[in-house]
């Protein structure tokens, strides 16, 4: 069976899985935008983002394995590699390598989005850090502090965010050079949301331009809404 042969029931199941994946991502981003991210709920929020991205990637890659012109990659043993056993960063790389090599990427705006995403210094490091939160039973990784530090550092790779962090830590010198901790936290939250929404928006553009084929249409992002709020450490 190929993706063009999906039954109505399969289409409904596909849409349900896509919607539930995006709902998990939206739940996490909504908390960050509203400024309600705290030390108490941060593991749950980041676990929601990690689970949503993971399910979205696996769903799209599973659909690709059904396409006749996208044969599945196999291990040396010949067994098909279970996607659920791959890390979040591996899933991300597999999906965007597939999109990046698609012969149709240059015919529309997908190429611009893919180039922008690959050049983003935050995205892949953030995805790697979020993997610590993936599939955690209670939304808490084995080492919560280390996992949180990894996410913090990933977003701090953005020069504008890092600059605000350093300026918020100034103890002496010119007071005009200092920014408030709240200003840094808002910039940090904004940048995290932008990175995740950039992933979904790129998937959405690629799917609408046919790079994912078949029913893998509009599975990525919804229109990005810049309603970010400050977050708490």
C-alpha positions in Angstrom: 0.0 0.0 0.0 1.2 3.5 -0.8 0.1 6.8 0.7 -2.3 7.5 -2.2 -4.3 4.4 -1.3 -5.2 5.3 2.2 -8.7 4.6 3.2 -11.1 7.2 4.8 -10.5 5.6 8.2 -6.7 5.8 7.7 -7.0 9.4 6.7 -9.0 10.1 9.9 -6.4 8.3 12.0 -3.7 10.3 10.3 -5.3 13.6 11.0 -5.9 12.6 14.6 -2.3 11.7 15.1 -1.1 14.9 13.4 -3.5 16.9 15.5 -2.5 15.3 18.8 1.2 15.8 18.0 0.6 19.5 17.3 -1.6 19.8 20.4 1.3 18.7 22.6 3.6 21.2 21.0 0.9 24.0 21.3 0.4 23.2 25.0 4.1 23.7 25.7 4.5 26.8 23.6 1.3 28.3 25.1 2.8 28.1 28.6 6.0 29.8 27.5 4.2 32.5 25.5 2.0 33.4 28.5 5.0 33.7 30.9 3.8 30.7 33.0 7.0 28.6 32.6 8.4 28.0 36.1 10.8 25.7 37.9 7.8 23.7 39.0 6.3 23.0 35.5 9.3 23.3 33.2 9.9 19.5 32.9 6.3 18.9 32.0 6.3 21.7 29.5 9.5 20.6 27.8 8.4 17.0 27.8 5.3 18.1 26.0 7.4 19.8 23.3 9.7 16.8 23.0 6.8 14.3 22.7 5.0 16.4 20.2 8.0 16.9 17.9 8.9 13.2 18.2 5.5 12.0 17.3 5.3 14.5 14.4 8.6 13.4 13.0 7.8 9.7 13.3 4.4 10.1 11.7 5.9 11.9 8.6 8.8 9.5 8.3 6.4 6.5 8.5 4.4 8.0 5.7 7.6 8.4 3.7 8.3 4.7 4.0 5.0 4.0 2.3 6.0 6.1 -0.8 7.3 4.0 -3.7 10.0 6.4 -4.5 11.3 6.6 -0.9 12.6 3.1 -0.1 13.2 2.6 3.7 16.8 2.6 4.9 17.9 -0.7 6.4 20.6 -1.8 8.7 23.3 -4.2 7.6 21.3 -7.0 8.9 18.5 -6.1 6.5 16.0 -5.3 9.3 14.1 -2.0 9.0 15.3 0.5 11.5 12.5 1.2 14.1 12.0 5.0 14.2 10.8 4.9 17.8 14.3 3.8 18.8 16.0 6.8 17.3 16.9 9.9 19.2 15.0 13.1 18.6 18.0 14.7 16.9 18.4 11.6 14.6 14.7 11.9 13.6 15.1 15.6 12.9 18.2 15.0 10.8 16.6 12.1 8.9 13.5 14.2 8.0 15.2 17.3 7.0 17.9 15.5 5.0 15.1 13.9 3.1 13.5 17.2 2.5 16.8 18.9 1.7 17.5 16.3 -1.0 14.1 16.4 -2.6 14.3 17.4 -6.3 11.3 19.7 -5.9 12.6 21.9 -3.1 13.9 24.6 -5.5 10.5 25.1 -7.3 8.8 27.1 -4.6 9.5 28.7 -1.2 10.4 25.5 0.5 14.1 26.0 -0.3 14.1 29.4 1.5 12.5 27.8 4.6 14.9 24.8 4.6 18.0 27.1 4.2 16.8 29.3 7.0 16.2 26.4 9.4 19.5 24.7 8.6 21.3 28.0 9.3 19.6 28.6 12.6 22.2 28.1 15.4 19.6 27.1 18.0 17.5 24.5 16.3 19.5 21.3 16.2 21.1 21.9 19.6 17.7 22.6 21.1 16.3 19.4 19.5 19.2 17.4 21.0 18.6 18.9 24.4 14.9 18.2 24.3 15.6 14.5 23.7 16.3 14.3 27.4 12.6 15.0 28.0 11.3 12.6 25.4 9.1 9.7 26.6 9.4 10.5 30.3 6.6 9.0 32.2 5.9 11.9 34.6 7.5 14.7 32.5 10.7 14.6 34.4 14.0 13.3 33.0 16.5 11.3 35.0 18.6 14.4 35.7 16.2 17.3 35.5 18.8 20.0 36.3 21.2 18.8 33.6 18.4 18.5 31.1 17.2 22.0 31.8 20.7 23.4 31.6 21.1 21.8 28.2 17.9 23.5 26.9 19.0 26.8 28.4 22.4 26.6 26.7 20.9 25.7 23.4 18.7 28.8 23.3 21.6 30.9 24.6 23.4 30.1 21.3 21.4 32.9 19.8 23.7 36.0 20.0 20.9 38.3 20.9 19.7 36.1 23.8 23.2 35.5 25.0 23.9 39.2 25.0 20.9 39.9 27.2 21.9 37.1 29.6 25.4 38.5 30.0 24.1 42.1 30.4 21.6 40.9 33.1 24.6 39.5 35.0 26.6 42.7 35.1 27.4 43.7 38.8 29.4 46.8 38.1 30.4 49.1 35.3 27.9 51.3 33.5 24.3 50.7 34.8 23.0 51.6 31.4 24.6 48.5 30.0 22.6 46.2 32.3 19.3 44.7 31.4 16.8 43.1 33.7 16.6 39.4 34.3 13.0 39.6 33.0 14.1 41.1 29.7 16.6 38.2 29.3 13.9 35.6 30.2 11.4 37.1 27.7 14.0 37.0 24.9 14.9 33.4 25.9 11.3 32.3 25.8 10.7 34.2 22.5 13.7 32.5 20.9 12.6 29.0 22.0 9.2 29.5 20.6 10.6 30.9 17.3 12.8 27.8 16.9 10.0 25.3 17.4 7.6 27.2 15.3 10.3 27.4 12.6 10.5 23.7 12.5 6.7 23.3 12.1 6.4 26.1 9.6 9.1 24.6 7.4 7.4 21.2 7.5 4.1 22.9 6.7 5.6 24.7 3.7 7.3 21.6 2.4 4.1 19.5 2.7 2.0 22.1 1.0 4.5 22.2 -1.9 4.4 18.4 -2.3 7.8 17.5 -0.9 6.2 15.0 1.5 3.8 13.5 -1.0 0.5 11.8 -0.6 -1.6 12.6 2.5 1.3 14.1 4.4 -0.2 17.5 3.8 -0.4 20.3 6.4 1.0 18.0 9.1 3.5 20.5 10.4 2.9 23.9 11.8 0.0 26.3 12.0 0.6 30.0 11.4 3.2 31.3 13.8 1.7 33.7 16.3 4.3 36.0 18.0 2.6 36.1 21.4 5.5 35.3 23.5 5.8 36.1 27.2 8.6 36.0 29.8 9.6 32.7 31.4 10.9 31.9 34.8 14.1 30.0 35.6 
